[in-house]
Amino acid sequence: MDFIPLFFVCGGTNYNKPLPGYENLRLYCPRCHNISLIAIKKRAFFTFCFIPIIPTSWGEALHCTICPYEQATSADQLNTISAQSPQQQQSHLTGHFQNQQYAPMPMGQGPGAGSYQYQSYHQPQRV
């Protein structure tokens, strides 16, 4: 009688994809301070030998493409956010920073944005 070892691979796999209808929606990430939040359709499965068997989570979420920030959302919230102007979208997602001493600034705003003037180090002498 021979013993043949068999190896089975188990784990989890994410099958996330952009949410249809919200592909062009980019929002401000409160964690990494970039405009990199996208709406995704989240699906995670338990896999056995690389075959998805049991779904472990699903739904809509806002996912940052740079840092691991993720926030569950609904279609109603996404409709409300996409109907707003870009400035209102940023204030909607960064509202929890308003009680702190400083708040993240949208891109192109804040101290020093557009106010830098080049000054050469070496000044030519006039004779």
N, C-alpha and C positions, 0 to 999 in steps of 0.2 A: 504494500500500500504506500503510495507516494503522497507527499504533502506538497500541494501547489499553492503558494501564497497569492492571494488576489488583493489588489489594491482598488479601493473605491474612493472617489473624490466627492466630497460634500462641501457645500458652502452656500454663499449667497451672491446674487447678481442683481445689479440695477439695470433696468431697461427704461431709462428716462429719455424723453424726447421733447422738443419744443411743443408748447400747447398750441394747437391749430387756432388761428385767428389772432394770436398775440406774438407772432414771430418777431415783429419790429419793435416791441415794447422793451425798452431798456430803462432801468430804474437805479436809484442811488443806493448803494450798499452801506448800511450803518456800521458795519464791522471794519471793512477795509477802505471805506471812503472813496470808492470808484463807482462809475456809472456802469455796473456790470451785472445787475440783477436781471434775470430773464424768467419768464413764466414757463414752467415745465409740467408735463404730465408724468407723475412719479409712479413707477411700478417696480417693486422689489420682490424677488422670488427666492425660495430655498431651492437649491439645485442639487441633483444627484447625478454624478458622472456627466456634468455639463448640460444636463437637461433640466429646464425649469419645471418644478413639480408643484410646490405650494406657494401661493402668493402671500407675502408677509406684510406688505403695505402698498397703498395706492392712493391716488388723489392728485390735486393740483398743489403746486408749491412755487414759491419764488426762490430761485437758486442763484448764488453768486458764482460766476465762472472763474473768479480769481481765488477767493478764500472759501472755506467750507461752510459759510453761512447759508442757512436754509430756513424758510418760514412757510408754514402751511397757509394756504389761501383758498378762496372760493371763486367761482365764476362771477358772482355778484360784486365782490371786492375788485376783481380785475376789470370789470366793466366800468365801475366807478372811477378807478385810477386812470384807465385809458381815455375816459371822457374829459379828464382834467387837462389843464395846460401843463407844460413841463415844470414850471416853477411850483405849481400846486402839488405835483407828484412828488417832488423832492421834499417839500415840507410835510406831506402826509407820511412819508416813510421815516423821516428823521424827527418826528414830533417828540419822541421820548428823550431827545437831547436838550430840549429847551430849558429844562430846570437846572442844567449843569452850568458850570462857569463858562464853558466854551462849547460851541456847536460846530459840527463839520460844515465846511463851506462848499457850495456847488463849484464845479470846475469853472475857472476863469474869474472867480470872485475872491475877495479876501484881501489881506494885507499884501501889498506888493504886486498885485495882479495888474499889469499894464502900466505901472508907474515907474518902472525901472528905466533909467536913462544911462546910456553908455558914457563912461568917462575914461579917457585914455590915461594910463599910468604916467607916461612920459609927456610932459608939456614942452613943446618946442620953445626955445628962448628967442625973444625978439631982439634984434640988434639995431 
